[in-house]
Amino acid sequence: MSVTLYSLDGCPYCEKVHDALDENGVDYETEWVEGLHSERDEVKRVSNQRSVPVLVDEEHGVTMGESDRILEYVETTLAE
């Protein structure tokens, strides 16, 4: 799997990204993160931040946060 989304259950920004990935037919894996920022070590390791959502696209060598940027990237790069 080359696309991974780091997400938090109940996060509205994460849900927008999930919806966009699904609507655009993007095959991806979700890594669910802890609710406490201080426990989000995996997100920090891959993105140097603890906030979500974070999208990692290994095929294109892209790691990014902020839902608006991710949504634009999905539309322009990952959409079928």
N, C-alpha and C positions, 0 to 999 in steps of 0.2 A: 504494500500500500504506500503510495507516494504522498498522499495528502492526509494530514492529521490535524484535527481541530481540538484544541484544549478548551474545555468548556465547564461551566458550573451549572448544575441543575437549578432551574428557576431563574436564571439570568436572562432578562429580556434581550440583551444585546447578543448573547450567544444563540438564543432561539432564532433571531433574525438571520444569523449566519447559517445555522442548520437549515432553515427554510430555503435560503438562496442556494445552498449546495444541493439540496434535494431537488428543487425546481429546475436546476440547470443540469441535472443528471451527472453530478460529480460523485465519483466513488471515493469515499473517505472513511477514515476511522476516527472515532471520538475517544479522547482521553478525558475522563471526568476528574476534576480537581477538587481538592478540599475546600470547604467554605472559608476557613481562616487563611488570610494572606500569608501568615508566617509559616504555614504548612505546605505551601505550593512550591516546593523545591524543584520538582520536575519542570514546571513552567519557567521558573527562573533559570534553570540550567539551559533550556533550549532557546529562550528569548531574552534573557537578562531583565525580565520584569516578572511581577507576580500577578498582574491583572489579566483577566480573560475577557473576550475570547482571544486566542492566539492561533493562527493558522500556519502550519509548516507544510510547504510544498517541496519535497525532496527533489523531484524531477527538475524543477526550475531553480532550485537553490534559494528559495524564498522563505523567510520567517517574518511574520508581521502580526501586529496587534491592532486594536481599534477597529470596531465593527464596520464603520463607514469605509475605511481603507480596504478591509477584507471584502466587503460587498462589491466594491468597484473592481477589485482584482478577480473575483469570481466571474463577474460579468465580462470582463475584457480578456481574461486569460484562460480560465478553466471551463467556461460554459461550452457545452457541445454544439 
